[in-house]
Amino acid sequence: MAVWSAVRLSQMTPDLRWDSEHYRPEYLRQEKAIAQFGTVLLGNVADISDGNHLSIAEEFSSEGIRYLRGHDLSDFFISDSDPIYIPEKTYATLARSHMICGDVLIGIVGTIGTVGLVTERHGSLTGSCKLAIVRTKALPAEYIAVYLASRLGQNEMARRTRGAVQMGLILPDLHELPLIEPTKSVLDRVVSLVHSAENERMRATDKFQSAERRLLEALGLDDLDLVTDKYQVASFRTMANAKRYDAEHFSIPGLRKWHSPFPIRLLGDPDVSSFVSNGSTPAATDYADVGTPIIKVGDVDSNGLSTWGGDRVRKDSSAARGPRGDLLCGDVVVLCAAHHIRYIGKAGLFVGIEGYDGPVRSVGELITVRSGSKLNPQSLCLYLNLPAVRNESQRHVRGLSAHLYPDDFRQIPVPLLPCKLQEKLADLFEESLSARCEATRLLDEAKKTVENMIAEGAL
C-alpha cells in the first residue's frame, strides 16, 4: 500500500526540503501534535559541535584516553563493548572535540540517531566526527538525552537525515530540532529516573567485576605476567607437536606458566561443553526488517553479556537454517574474528530476547559454546573473559586477519570449579543481569514519560 503526503509550498519547512521522506505522514502528525505545546530549538538551549575530523587510526591502542566512535552509543550510558584509546598527548591536541560530564552525544553518520549521555564514570573523553556533541545551556542533559532517545526525538532526527549513499544528520539541522518544554514535574521525574538507571548500571558493573575478582583469586590468576615475549626459542619437536611454526604462538604467554588448583579439562571435553561451533554470516541482502533475530559482534559487551541489537535475517536465507549458527538461551558466544587480535576471546552469555521464544542465530565471527555437564554457563563465560584466558585464546589465532578456529579453541584448558564456587559466581552474574534489566526498565519509563507529554494516540 502506497504512503504519501500532499504538502503545499507554503507549508514546506524553512530549509525547503523537497524529498518525500521529509514529509512522511507520521512526521507531519508529530509536527502538528507538538505545535500545541511550548517548544524550544535544540540550538537555543545547547551548544552543538562534532568530534574529531583528523585521521588518527594509527594511534589507537588498548590504553590511554577513551576515543568514542558511532557504535559506542549503542548503550544510553555509552557502551564498553569495544573500547579503543589514544595517547594523552594526542588527546591534548583535540581540544575542540573533548567531551565532558553532562554532554549528550548523538550518532550523525552511520549509526544515525543513537544517543549517549556522558557521566562522571568516563573521565576524559573524545571521539570521531561521526558524533555530535550537545552541551546544554538551559535544560538538564538528562532530559535532552531522554527526549532524543524517545520516539519523539528519533522521529525528528530521522526526518532530518540527508544524503543518498552516505546518509547523515548535519549540525545545522540539529540546531533546528524542536524540544517540548517540560513541566517541572516531568523534568524532575525524567532526571530522577535517569539517575536511578545510572546507579543500577553501576551496580551491574560492580557485581560483574566482583565475580571476576572472586574467580581470579580462586584460580591464582590475579598476578599472572601477560607481557608478550620479544622472542622465544622452541625445538622442532615442540613446534611439530604444537603444529605451529609462528612466533606469536610461542611468544604470547597465555596460561603456560599457570598451575590450576582444580582439575583441568579441555574446552571441547563433554564435561565443559556440549557444542562448540562458528556461527553463519549472512549476505548483506539477507538482512531484513522482519525475520529471524541474529547476534552480531557488536552485541557482545564488556560485562559478559550478549544482548540482541535488533538485526534480523530473512527466514529463507542460508544463515537462518542449519545447526551452524544456532543459538540458545544460556549459550556463550566468543569473538573469533576481528581486525585486531586484542578483541579475540571476548565472551558474552546470551540471555534470550524478552517476549520472544523463537529461533536465534549468530554470525560467523562468533563461536557458540554450550556448557557441558560440570560447568554452568555463567562460570564458563566469566572464565573465558579473564585476561589470561583471553590471552591464551589469542595464542591460538591463525592468519593475517586474526581468526580463532573452533578446533583450536577446543584445546583451551578449563578448570572444573567446585560447585559452591560456581553457585556464587552464578549468583553474582545474575545480580548483575538483574541490575542491567532494571536500568533498562527505568530508561524505558523515562522515555515513556516524555512521550506521554503528547496525548496518547495523537501520533
TAGI-V896233 format. One record per pair of residues at least 12 apart in sequence whose ideal C-beta (glycine too) atoms are under 6 Angstrom apart, sorted by the first residue. I is the first residue (numbers start at 1). GAP is how many residues later the second one is. Records with the same first field share a line. If there is no record, write none. Layout:
I: GAP + GAP
This chain:
5: 18 + 20 + 23
7: 16
22: 137
27: 132
29: 430
30: 125 + 429
33: 421 + 425
34: 146
37: 143
38: 143
39: 139 + 141
40: 139 + 141
41: 135
42: 132 + 135 + 137
43: 132
45: 92 + 93 + 94
46: 88 + 89 + 90 + 91
47: 88
48: 86 + 123 + 126
49: 84
50: 79 + 82
51: 46 + 76 + 77 + 78 + 80
52: 42 + 45 + 76
53: 76
59: 27 + 31
60: 24
61: 24
62: 280
63: 22
64: 21 + 22 + 23
65: 20 + 21 + 23 + 26 + 59
66: 19 + 59
67: 17 + 19 + 59
68: 59
69: 59
70: 37 + 40 + 41 + 60
71: 40 + 227
73: 32 + 34 + 41 + 43
76: 367
77: 124
78: 38
80: 222
81: 220 + 221
91: 35
94: 32
97: 29
98: 28
99: 19 + 26 + 34
101: 17 + 19
102: 39
103: 15 + 30 + 32
104: 13 + 30 + 37 + 40 + 41
105: 26
106: 26
108: 24 + 60 + 61
109: 21 + 59
110: 20
112: 49 + 57
113: 41 + 44
115: 30 + 33 + 34
117: 28
119: 79
132: 42
140: 51
142: 49 + 52
143: 44 + 47
146: 44 + 300 + 301 + 304
147: 32 + 303
150: 297 + 300 + 301
151: 300
156: 21
157: 12
160: 13
180: 273
189: 260
190: 256 + 259
193: 249 + 252 + 253
194: 252
196: 246
197: 242 + 245 + 246
200: 235 + 238 + 239
201: 238
203: 232
204: 228 + 231 + 232
207: 221 + 224 + 225
208: 95 + 96 + 224
210: 218
211: 171 + 214 + 217 + 218
215: 167
218: 203
221: 165 + 167
224: 164
226: 27 + 165
228: 23 + 24
229: 22
232: 18 + 19
234: 16
249: 146
252: 142 + 143
254: 137 + 138 + 141
255: 133 + 137
260: 155
262: 153 + 154
263: 153
264: 149 + 151
265: 149
266: 145
267: 143 + 145 + 147
268: 142
270: 102
271: 101 + 102 + 103
272: 100 + 103 + 142
273: 96 + 99
274: 96 + 98
275: 95
276: 93 + 130 + 134
277: 47 + 91 + 129
278: 86 + 89 + 128
279: 46 + 83 + 84 + 85 + 87
280: 39 + 44 + 45 + 84
281: 82 + 83
282: 31 + 35 + 37
286: 27 + 28 + 31 + 33
287: 26
288: 24 + 26
291: 21 + 22 + 23 + 24
292: 21 + 23 + 28 + 67 + 69
293: 15 + 19 + 60 + 67
294: 17 + 19 + 67
295: 67
296: 15 + 67
297: 68
300: 46 + 48
304: 44 + 45 + 77 + 81
305: 43 + 44
306: 27 + 42 + 44
308: 45
320: 41
325: 36 + 37
327: 23 + 33 + 35 + 41
329: 23
330: 47
331: 19 + 37 + 39
332: 15 + 17 + 37 + 45 + 48 + 49
333: 15 + 17 + 29 + 33 + 35
334: 13 + 33
336: 31 + 68
337: 28 + 66
338: 64
341: 53 + 56 + 61
344: 49 + 50 + 53 + 58 + 60
345: 45 + 48
347: 34 + 37 + 38
349: 28 + 32
367: 39 + 42
374: 42
376: 46 + 50
378: 47 + 48 + 51
379: 38 + 43 + 46
382: 43
392: 20
396: 12
